[in-house]
Amino acid sequence: MFINELNVEAIEITPKLIRYKCPVCFTKYNKNGEPSKRAKNVIHIHGNEEHSARNRITGRSHHNNQYSNIGYNNVCIHITDKTLRKDF
C-alpha cells in the first residue's frame, strides 16, 4: 500500500548527509510482521544535495516496508531550526 506523502523532521544535517527518524520502519520485527516491543525507529540517511545548512523542505522517495507493506510515494524532509547542524 502506498500513501501519497510522509512529512518528517530531519534530526541532523551535515554538508553531505541528512538524517531522519522514520515512523514506518523499525529495527526489529516479530515473525508475524509486527514491530518488536524493543524495536526502535530506523534512522534513514540521504544525501544533502545542496551541501547547505539552510532551513528547507527536501523530497525523497520511500520504499515499501517488507513487513507492513506501507510505503510512501514521497517523503518530505523538513530541515528546521530544531535540526542539529554538524560540521558546518
N, CA, C and O atoms as CSV, one atom per row, in Angstrom:
chain,resi,resn,atom,element,x,y,z
A,1,MET,N,N,0.849,-1.181,0.000
A,1,MET,CA,C,0.000,0.000,0.000
A,1,MET,C,C,0.887,1.234,0.000
A,1,MET,O,O,1.779,1.360,0.839
A,2,PHE,N,N,0.648,2.137,-0.930
A,2,PHE,CA,C,1.399,3.381,-0.972
A,2,PHE,C,C,0.499,4.534,-0.556
A,2,PHE,O,O,-0.632,4.657,-1.027
A,3,ILE,N,N,1.006,5.361,0.316
A,3,ILE,CA,C,0.341,6.581,0.750
A,3,ILE,C,C,1.071,7.719,0.046
A,3,ILE,O,O,2.280,7.627,-0.170
A,4,ASN,N,N,0.387,8.758,-0.307
A,4,ASN,CA,C,0.963,9.792,-1.144
A,4,ASN,C,C,2.175,10.486,-0.534
A,4,ASN,O,O,3.195,10.633,-1.208
A,5,GLU,N,N,2.092,10.918,0.726
A,5,GLU,CA,C,3.174,11.751,1.251
A,5,GLU,C,C,3.378,11.532,2.739
A,5,GLU,O,O,2.421,11.331,3.487
A,6,LEU,N,N,4.631,11.572,3.157
A,6,LEU,CA,C,5.014,11.472,4.557
A,6,LEU,C,C,5.859,12.686,4.883
A,6,LEU,O,O,6.827,12.969,4.177
A,7,ASN,N,N,5.515,13.409,5.939
A,7,ASN,CA,C,6.289,14.563,6.384
A,7,ASN,C,C,7.057,14.192,7.638
A,7,ASN,O,O,6.473,13.724,8.615
A,8,VAL,N,N,8.373,14.401,7.612
A,8,VAL,CA,C,9.235,14.110,8.756
A,8,VAL,C,C,10.158,15.297,8.989
A,8,VAL,O,O,10.407,16.096,8.086
A,9,GLU,N,N,10.661,15.399,10.217
A,9,GLU,CA,C,11.617,16.447,10.546
A,9,GLU,C,C,13.009,15.842,10.607
A,9,GLU,O,O,13.213,14.813,11.251
A,10,ALA,N,N,13.960,16.469,9.947
A,10,ALA,CA,C,15.343,15.996,9.984
A,10,ALA,C,C,15.875,16.134,11.406
A,10,ALA,O,O,15.631,17.139,12.074
A,11,ILE,N,N,16.607,15.113,11.866
A,11,ILE,CA,C,17.195,15.206,13.198
A,11,ILE,C,C,18.621,15.737,13.142
A,11,ILE,O,O,19.127,16.286,14.121
A,12,GLU,N,N,19.275,15.566,11.972
A,12,GLU,CA,C,20.656,16.036,11.845
A,12,GLU,C,C,20.971,16.302,10.379
A,12,GLU,O,O,20.485,15.605,9.488
A,13,ILE,N,N,21.791,17.321,10.146
A,13,ILE,CA,C,22.241,17.635,8.795
A,13,ILE,C,C,23.735,17.952,8.835
A,13,ILE,O,O,24.215,18.637,9.739
A,14,THR,N,N,24.458,17.441,7.843
A,14,THR,CA,C,25.877,17.751,7.645
A,14,THR,C,C,26.016,18.258,6.212
A,14,THR,O,O,25.038,18.231,5.464
A,15,PRO,N,N,27.184,18.715,5.810
A,15,PRO,CA,C,27.335,19.152,4.422
A,15,PRO,C,C,27.034,18.044,3.398
A,15,PRO,O,O,26.699,18.341,2.251
A,16,LYS,N,N,27.150,16.781,3.802
A,16,LYS,CA,C,26.928,15.681,2.869
A,16,LYS,C,C,25.650,14.884,3.123
A,16,LYS,O,O,25.126,14.276,2.189
A,17,LEU,N,N,25.124,14.862,4.363
A,17,LEU,CA,C,24.043,13.951,4.720
A,17,LEU,C,C,22.895,14.616,5.464
A,17,LEU,O,O,23.072,15.632,6.136
A,18,ILE,N,N,21.701,14.016,5.327
A,18,ILE,CA,C,20.516,14.398,6.093
A,18,ILE,C,C,20.014,13.120,6.759
A,18,ILE,O,O,19.865,12.091,6.100
A,19,ARG,N,N,19.752,13.184,8.065
A,19,ARG,CA,C,19.241,12.019,8.791
A,19,ARG,C,C,17.859,12.344,9.352
A,19,ARG,O,O,17.609,13.445,9.843
A,20,TYR,N,N,16.957,11.342,9.265
A,20,TYR,CA,C,15.643,11.497,9.882
A,20,TYR,C,C,15.167,10.158,10.415
A,20,TYR,O,O,15.535,9.100,9.903
A,21,LYS,N,N,14.337,10.221,11.459
A,21,LYS,CA,C,13.769,9.025,12.072
A,21,LYS,C,C,12.483,8.672,11.338
A,21,LYS,O,O,11.570,9.492,11.241
A,22,CYS,N,N,12.416,7.445,10.820
A,22,CYS,CA,C,11.262,7.008,10.030
A,22,CYS,C,C,10.174,6.441,10.940
A,22,CYS,O,O,10.453,5.542,11.733
A,23,PRO,N,N,8.949,6.940,10.848
A,23,PRO,CA,C,7.863,6.412,11.675
A,23,PRO,C,C,7.319,5.074,11.173
A,23,PRO,O,O,6.486,4.466,11.845
A,24,VAL,N,N,7.771,4.600,10.005
A,24,VAL,CA,C,7.257,3.376,9.395
A,24,VAL,C,C,8.195,2.184,9.590
A,24,VAL,O,O,7.727,1.061,9.778
A,25,CYS,N,N,9.502,2.406,9.549
A,25,CYS,CA,C,10.488,1.322,9.583
A,25,CYS,C,C,11.055,1.130,10.996
A,25,CYS,O,O,11.360,2.099,11.692
A,26,PHE,N,N,11.187,-0.135,11.404
A,26,PHE,CA,C,11.697,-0.471,12.736
A,26,PHE,C,C,12.921,-1.374,12.631
A,26,PHE,O,O,13.135,-2.026,11.609
A,27,THR,N,N,13.716,-1.407,13.689
A,27,THR,CA,C,14.958,-2.180,13.690
A,27,THR,C,C,14.737,-3.664,13.857
A,27,THR,O,O,15.594,-4.453,13.461
A,28,LYS,N,N,13.608,-4.078,14.436
A,28,LYS,CA,C,13.365,-5.487,14.741
A,28,LYS,C,C,11.893,-5.806,14.563
A,28,LYS,O,O,11.026,-5.025,14.956
A,29,TYR,N,N,11.610,-6.978,13.959
A,29,TYR,CA,C,10.234,-7.403,13.746
A,29,TYR,C,C,10.031,-8.813,14.292
A,29,TYR,O,O,10.955,-9.626,14.305
A,30,ASN,N,N,8.819,-9.088,14.738
A,30,ASN,CA,C,8.438,-10.441,15.145
A,30,ASN,C,C,8.118,-11.265,13.900
A,30,ASN,O,O,8.000,-10.717,12.804
A,31,LYS,N,N,7.978,-12.562,14.064
A,31,LYS,CA,C,7.668,-13.445,12.935
A,31,LYS,C,C,6.342,-13.100,12.267
A,31,LYS,O,O,6.156,-13.357,11.078
A,32,ASN,N,N,5.422,-12.519,13.031
A,32,ASN,CA,C,4.115,-12.162,12.465
A,32,ASN,C,C,4.142,-10.821,11.719
A,32,ASN,O,O,3.113,-10.384,11.202
A,33,GLY,N,N,5.294,-10.174,11.659
A,33,GLY,CA,C,5.424,-8.917,10.930
A,33,GLY,C,C,5.230,-7.671,11.767
A,33,GLY,O,O,5.440,-6.560,11.280
A,34,GLU,N,N,4.831,-7.837,13.019
A,34,GLU,CA,C,4.657,-6.682,13.910
A,34,GLU,C,C,6.024,-6.236,14.444
A,34,GLU,O,O,6.908,-7.068,14.646
A,35,PRO,N,N,6.203,-4.932,14.673
A,35,PRO,CA,C,7.463,-4.478,15.272
A,35,PRO,C,C,7.628,-5.073,16.675
A,35,PRO,O,O,6.660,-5.173,17.429
A,36,SER,N,N,8.834,-5.459,17.012
A,36,SER,CA,C,9.141,-5.973,18.342
A,36,SER,C,C,8.924,-4.874,19.377
A,36,SER,O,O,9.043,-3.688,19.067
A,37,LYS,N,N,8.606,-5.272,20.607
A,37,LYS,CA,C,8.393,-4.282,21.679
A,37,LYS,C,C,9.648,-3.449,21.935
A,37,LYS,O,O,9.549,-2.286,22.329
A,38,ARG,N,N,10.812,-4.024,21.718
A,38,ARG,CA,C,12.079,-3.316,21.958
A,38,ARG,C,C,12.624,-2.634,20.707
A,38,ARG,O,O,13.701,-2.038,20.745
A,39,ALA,N,N,11.900,-2.718,19.617
A,39,ALA,CA,C,12.359,-2.129,18.355
A,39,ALA,C,C,12.376,-0.609,18.442
A,39,ALA,O,O,11.578,0.008,19.148
A,40,LYS,N,N,13.302,-0.037,17.711
A,40,LYS,CA,C,13.402,1.418,17.598
A,40,LYS,C,C,13.120,1.790,16.149
A,40,LYS,O,O,13.252,0.968,15.243
A,41,ASN,N,N,12.736,3.021,15.954
A,41,ASN,CA,C,12.538,3.502,14.586
A,41,ASN,C,C,13.893,3.599,13.886
A,41,ASN,O,O,14.889,4.000,14.488
A,42,VAL,N,N,13.914,3.229,12.619
A,42,VAL,CA,C,15.130,3.300,11.824
A,42,VAL,C,C,15.433,4.754,11.489
A,42,VAL,O,O,14.525,5.539,11.215
A,43,ILE,N,N,16.708,5.104,11.512
A,43,ILE,CA,C,17.143,6.427,11.074
A,43,ILE,C,C,17.644,6.277,9.643
A,43,ILE,O,O,18.638,5.597,9.390
A,44,HIS,N,N,16.947,6.917,8.713
A,44,HIS,CA,C,17.342,6.886,7.302
A,44,HIS,C,C,18.329,8.016,7.036
A,44,HIS,O,O,18.271,9.075,7.661
A,45,ILE,N,N,19.225,7.770,6.105
A,45,ILE,CA,C,20.255,8.750,5.741
A,45,ILE,C,C,20.158,9.010,4.244
A,45,ILE,O,O,20.146,8.078,3.440
A,46,HIS,N,N,20.089,10.267,3.885
A,46,HIS,CA,C,20.058,10.675,2.481
A,46,HIS,C,C,21.119,11.737,2.255
A,46,HIS,O,O,21.612,12.350,3.202
A,47,GLY,N,N,21.461,11.947,1.014
A,47,GLY,CA,C,22.445,12.968,0.669
A,47,GLY,C,C,21.883,14.373,0.798
A,47,GLY,O,O,20.691,14.602,0.594
A,48,ASN,N,N,22.754,15.307,1.139
A,48,ASN,CA,C,22.403,16.722,1.217
A,48,ASN,C,C,22.800,17.353,-0.117
A,48,ASN,O,O,23.930,17.811,-0.285
A,49,GLU,N,N,21.872,17.372,-1.050
A,49,GLU,CA,C,22.168,17.800,-2.412
A,49,GLU,C,C,22.624,19.246,-2.511
A,49,GLU,O,O,23.338,19.607,-3.446
A,50,GLU,N,N,22.220,20.079,-1.557
A,50,GLU,CA,C,22.617,21.496,-1.582
A,50,GLU,C,C,23.915,21.744,-0.823
A,50,GLU,O,O,24.533,22.797,-0.983
A,51,HIS,N,N,24.331,20.800,-0.011
A,51,HIS,CA,C,25.515,20.951,0.851
A,51,HIS,C,C,25.400,22.186,1.743
A,51,HIS,O,O,26.410,22.769,2.139
A,52,SER,N,N,24.163,22.581,2.057
A,52,SER,CA,C,23.944,23.768,2.879
A,52,SER,C,C,23.194,23.406,4.151
A,52,SER,O,O,22.603,22.331,4.261
A,53,ALA,N,N,23.229,24.321,5.105
A,53,ALA,CA,C,22.559,24.111,6.383
A,53,ALA,C,C,21.242,24.876,6.472
A,53,ALA,O,O,20.612,24.894,7.529
A,54,ARG,N,N,20.825,25.495,5.397
A,54,ARG,CA,C,19.632,26.358,5.459
A,54,ARG,C,C,18.358,25.542,5.674
A,54,ARG,O,O,18.269,24.384,5.265
A,55,ASN,N,N,17.384,26.162,6.317
A,55,ASN,CA,C,16.078,25.535,6.525
A,55,ASN,C,C,15.376,25.393,5.177
A,55,ASN,O,O,15.382,26.306,4.351
A,56,ARG,N,N,14.771,24.219,4.979
A,56,ARG,CA,C,14.067,23.962,3.729
A,56,ARG,C,C,13.312,22.641,3.837
A,56,ARG,O,O,13.409,21.940,4.844
A,57,ILE,N,N,12.571,22.315,2.807
A,57,ILE,CA,C,11.929,21.008,2.687
A,57,ILE,C,C,12.523,20.347,1.448
A,57,ILE,O,O,12.526,20.925,0.361
A,58,THR,N,N,13.018,19.143,1.628
A,58,THR,CA,C,13.589,18.396,0.514
A,58,THR,C,C,12.844,17.075,0.377
A,58,THR,O,O,12.432,16.496,1.382
A,59,GLY,N,N,12.669,16.602,-0.819
A,59,GLY,CA,C,11.879,15.399,-1.051
A,59,GLY,C,C,12.714,14.194,-1.421
A,59,GLY,O,O,13.748,14.319,-2.078
A,60,ARG,N,N,12.268,13.041,-1.001
A,60,ARG,CA,C,12.886,11.758,-1.336
A,60,ARG,C,C,11.782,10.730,-1.535
A,60,ARG,O,O,10.648,10.938,-1.101
A,61,SER,N,N,12.110,9.632,-2.184
A,61,SER,CA,C,11.136,8.551,-2.306
A,61,SER,C,C,11.378,7.552,-1.184
A,61,SER,O,O,12.462,7.509,-0.603
A,62,HIS,N,N,10.370,6.756,-0.885
A,62,HIS,CA,C,10.427,5.788,0.211
A,62,HIS,C,C,10.029,4.434,-0.340
A,62,HIS,O,O,9.044,4.330,-1.072
A,63,HIS,N,N,10.771,3.405,-0.003
A,63,HIS,CA,C,10.461,2.057,-0.466
A,63,HIS,C,C,9.450,1.405,0.460
A,63,HIS,O,O,9.330,1.787,1.624
A,64,ASN,N,N,8.727,0.429,-0.051
A,64,ASN,CA,C,7.798,-0.335,0.779
A,64,ASN,C,C,8.536,-0.983,1.941
A,64,ASN,O,O,9.659,-1.463,1.790
A,65,ASN,N,N,7.900,-0.988,3.085
A,65,ASN,CA,C,8.412,-1.724,4.226
A,65,ASN,C,C,7.984,-3.173,4.037
A,65,ASN,O,O,6.791,-3.448,3.910
A,66,GLN,N,N,8.938,-4.109,4.015
A,66,GLN,CA,C,8.616,-5.503,3.698
A,66,GLN,C,C,7.700,-6.162,4.720
A,66,GLN,O,O,7.039,-7.150,4.401
A,67,TYR,N,N,7.648,-5.643,5.932
A,67,TYR,CA,C,6.817,-6.264,6.964
A,67,TYR,C,C,5.414,-5.689,7.006
A,67,TYR,O,O,4.444,-6.431,7.154
A,68,SER,N,N,5.296,-4.388,6.879
A,68,SER,CA,C,3.971,-3.785,6.995
A,68,SER,C,C,3.364,-3.423,5.647
A,68,SER,O,O,2.192,-3.056,5.571
A,69,ASN,N,N,4.166,-3.527,4.569
A,69,ASN,CA,C,3.707,-3.174,3.227
A,69,ASN,C,C,3.200,-1.737,3.129
A,69,ASN,O,O,2.321,-1.435,2.322
A,70,ILE,N,N,3.753,-0.866,3.944
A,70,ILE,CA,C,3.405,0.552,3.857
A,70,ILE,C,C,4.581,1.278,3.217
A,70,ILE,O,O,5.731,1.094,3.615
A,71,GLY,N,N,4.285,2.084,2.246
A,71,GLY,CA,C,5.309,2.882,1.599
A,71,GLY,C,C,4.741,4.236,1.249
A,71,GLY,O,O,3.530,4.449,1.314
A,72,TYR,N,N,5.607,5.142,0.881
A,72,TYR,CA,C,5.185,6.490,0.547
A,72,TYR,C,C,5.771,6.862,-0.798
A,72,TYR,O,O,6.932,6.565,-1.078
A,73,ASN,N,N,4.978,7.509,-1.628
A,73,ASN,CA,C,5.487,7.984,-2.904
A,73,ASN,C,C,6.529,9.066,-2.697
A,73,ASN,O,O,7.492,9.159,-3.459
A,74,ASN,N,N,6.347,9.880,-1.678
A,74,ASN,CA,C,7.259,10.986,-1.440
A,74,ASN,C,C,7.424,11.205,0.057
A,74,ASN,O,O,6.447,11.192,0.806
A,75,VAL,N,N,8.648,11.403,0.481
A,75,VAL,CA,C,8.939,11.778,1.862
A,75,VAL,C,C,9.420,13.217,1.827
A,75,VAL,O,O,10.387,13.534,1.134
A,76,CYS,N,N,8.754,14.087,2.570
A,76,CYS,CA,C,9.153,15.487,2.673
A,76,CYS,C,C,9.941,15.644,3.968
A,76,CYS,O,O,9.391,15.537,5.064
A,77,ILE,N,N,11.236,15.897,3.821
A,77,ILE,CA,C,12.110,16.048,4.978
A,77,ILE,C,C,12.211,17.534,5.282
A,77,ILE,O,O,12.695,18.316,4.465
A,78,HIS,N,N,11.749,17.911,6.465
A,78,HIS,CA,C,11.754,19.312,6.884
A,78,HIS,C,C,13.028,19.590,7.680
A,78,HIS,O,O,13.258,18.992,8.731
A,79,ILE,N,N,13.844,20.495,7.173
A,79,ILE,CA,C,15.038,20.941,7.889
A,79,ILE,C,C,14.649,22.256,8.543
A,79,ILE,O,O,14.391,23.253,7.869
A,80,THR,N,N,14.613,22.238,9.884
A,80,THR,CA,C,14.095,23.365,10.650
A,80,THR,C,C,15.148,23.871,11.635
A,80,THR,O,O,16.283,23.393,11.652
A,81,ASP,N,N,14.751,24.843,12.450
A,81,ASP,CA,C,15.652,25.358,13.484
A,81,ASP,C,C,15.981,24.297,14.527
A,81,ASP,O,O,17.003,24.398,15.206
A,82,LYS,N,N,15.126,23.275,14.664
A,82,LYS,CA,C,15.363,22.199,15.625
A,82,LYS,C,C,16.388,21.175,15.129
A,82,LYS,O,O,16.921,20.400,15.922
A,83,THR,N,N,16.664,21.169,13.823
A,83,THR,CA,C,17.588,20.203,13.229
A,83,THR,C,C,19.017,20.506,13.669
A,83,THR,O,O,19.482,21.642,13.570
A,84,LEU,N,N,19.704,19.480,14.153
A,84,LEU,CA,C,21.099,19.613,14.587
A,84,LEU,C,C,21.994,19.789,13.377
A,84,LEU,O,O,21.928,19.000,12.434
A,85,ARG,N,N,22.840,20.828,13.393
A,85,ARG,CA,C,23.808,21.065,12.316
A,85,ARG,C,C,25.178,20.609,12.780
A,85,ARG,O,O,25.623,20.981,13.866
A,86,LYS,N,N,25.854,19.800,11.961
A,86,LYS,CA,C,27.191,19.306,12.293
A,86,LYS,C,C,28.160,19.608,11.146
A,86,LYS,O,O,27.807,19.488,9.973
A,87,ASP,N,N,29.365,19.994,11.497
A,87,ASP,CA,C,30.463,20.177,10.545
A,87,ASP,C,C,30.262,21.321,9.555
A,87,ASP,O,O,30.821,21.299,8.458
A,88,PHE,N,N,29.471,22.314,9.934
A,88,PHE,CA,C,29.339,23.490,9.071
A,88,PHE,C,C,30.228,24.594,9.591
A,88,PHE,O,O,30.270,25.678,9.009
